[in-house]
């Protein structure tokens, strides 16, 4: 009797826990942006479709990576993969998403690719999506993906290279595009034919106005297949003079890769993680190493890392919040392309940690400002709805379980067999119980 009740109790707790979880499904190829104390993730490819979901991690309080504080926000108007996003430093609340592959779902497992303008604005204070009107928009960005954007303090977004995505043409770009969000005007800087086309690299803007491009695939032709870029060949674009230069990085040998991530520390180091080689354009050998590029000396180094390491990751997201480098989602191998775990590296001592503790010091001050309480309320509406639905369903299940337990107790109390014995003036009671076995799945 007691074992049955305990089994039902734990089964009910498990069902309640699963239903009430507010956790994004495994994915890769999403865009991400840090807005104050919220690390946002936009879209991503899942095992069954292209997602239009918007999720964020709340970094305002401590947590363990086994139970990260996920919150959902208002979904994108389209499914979204392989694009790029950046935060306006003018208001520290508006996120711009540029390029990428945009999709509309026609059924549960079927997506329709859109050959339309793919610049979207997300207001994180009001959770509103808009499509801005842009003067002189480069129409190739309606089908351009696999590039990365950076934004300067004056509101200029710089996007380099990328690839055309449609059903018939393979085309790679070597141009620099600039979107001025203060005037919503677009300009394209055409490069010489000798300039390399480039895709799936990382782009990091330094405080001095230099953009550092690391890794990815590159090539001299706009139409032929590309190859992995030598990690010692660092292309640099000056956003003040609009000129290119190449830095030859020395130091540790870092394997060529694509689909990796990079963050910039306050002391001028670029930390990269993971990435992959390719086999016929697909994820092949995925890396799990950390490398650090000093942007003053242009020297690569491999730090000594402690703690339980993150797995190999490619097509993941990374952001630096104070002294924590946070990794999320991505592929771990050619056979495991979708995950939803997060990992945290403390860059003060290069230690993998399982607990995010709100730092009391601020070694890597964020440019973005923290959201206010009205922002919290607006962005939590969607999350609260899901939690409310989960709690409601959980209550229904709990009532059903209590009913079952009550019924079992009732049946056991009334399954008493009274046997009359000779010589007795009244009936003698003998209690026999019936054991009911409930299969556990």
Residue, then its C-alpha position, 0 to 999 in steps of 0.5 A: x500500500x505504502x509503496x504504491x502511494x510513494x510510487x504515485x507521488x514521485x511519478x506525479x512530481x516528475x510529471x509536474x516538473x516536466x510540464x512546468x519547466x520553461x526551457x528552450x528546446x535544443x538548437x544551434x545557429x541562433x543569434x544572441x545579444x547581451x542586453x543589460x543583465x539579460x542574455x538574449x537568444x533569437x531563433x535557431x535551428x532545431x531537429x524539427x524546424x527553424x525556431x522563431x522563439x526568443x529566450x533570455x537568461x536572467x543574469x541578475x541573480x545567482x544560479x546553477x547551470x543545471x537549472x538556469x533561469x530561462x525566460x521566454x519573450x515575444x517571438x520573432x515574426x519569422x523563423x531565424x538562423x545563421x544571422x547576426x545581431x547587435x545592441x544599439x549603444x544609443x539606447x542600450x535596449x534596441x537589438x538589430x538582427x541583420x541577414x540570416x535565413x528567415x522562414x515561415x512555417x507552413x506546417x508542423x514540420x515544414x518551413x518556407x524560405x522567405x526571400x525578403x528583407x531581413x533586417x528586424x528591430x527588437x525593442x527589449x523594453x516593450x518586447x515589440x518587433x518592427x521592420x525598419x525602413x532603410x534608405x539604399x538597402x543592399x538587396x543582396x541581404x535579403x538572402x545573405x547569411x553566415x556573417x557577423x556584425x559589430x556596432x560602434x558607439x556612434x550607431x554604425x553597424x559594420x557587416x563583412x562578407x557572408x554568403x548568398x543563400x538560395x536554391x540555385x546559386x553559391x555566391x560569396x561576398x567580400x564587401x563591407x556594409x554599413x548601416x547607420x541606425x541614426x539615419x537608417x541609411x545603408x552604404x556598401x564599400x566595394x572591395x577589390x577583386x583580390x580581397x578575400x571573401x569570408x563567411x562564418x568567422x568571428x568579428x570583434x570591435x576593439x575600443x580603438x575602432x579596429x574590427x578583428x576577424x578571426x577564423x572562418x572560411x575564405x577564398x579569392x573567388x566569389x563563386x568557388x568553394x572556400x577553405x578554412x582560414x589560417x588562424x595566424x592571418x588576422x584581418x583587421x578593418x579600421x572603422x575610422x579610415x575604412x582601410x584593411x590590414x593583416x596582422x601576423x599572429x605569433x605564439x601558440x599554434x591554433x588549429x584552423x576552424x569555423x563556427x567558433x565563438x569569441x569574446x573581448x575582455x577589458x584588457x584587450x584579449x580575445x578569447x575564442x572557444x570551440x568551432x569545427x572543421x568541415x566535411x562537405x560543408x557540414x560540421x565534422x571535427x568539433x573543438x573544445x579548446x580555448x585560445x587567447x589572442x592578445x590584440x596589443x602584441x598579436x600573440x596567441x596563447x593557450x591558458x591552463x584551464x581547471x574545472x569540469x570542461x565544457x564539451x566540444x561546441x560549434x554553432x553555439x553562442x558566447x557572451x562575456x558578462x563581467x568575469x564570466x564567459x557564458x556558452x549556450x546551445x550548439x552542436x557537440x559533434x557531427x551526430x549531435x547537432x542540437x543541445x540546450x545546455x549552458x557552460x560558464x568559464x570564469x576568465x579571472x582564473x580560467x576555471x569552468x564553474x557550475x554556479x553563476x554568482x553575481x560578481x561583487x567586482x566588475x573586472x569587465x564592465x559592460x557597455x550596456x545598462x541594466x534594464x529597469x523594473x518596467x522592462x522586467x514587467x514587459x518582458x516577463x509577461x510571456x514567461x509568466x503566461x507559460x508558467x501559469x499554464x504549467x502550474x494550472x496543469x500541474x494542479x489538475x494532475x495533483x488533484x487527480x493523483x490525490x483522487x487516485x490515492x483516496x480511492x485506493x485507501x477507500x477500496x482497501x478499507x472496504x475489502x474486509x472479509x468477515x468470516x463466522x466461526x462456530x461458537x461465536x455469538x457475533x462475527x469475528x473480523x478478519x482483515x485481508x488486503x488487496x494489492x494493486x500494482x500500477x505499471x511504471x513507465 
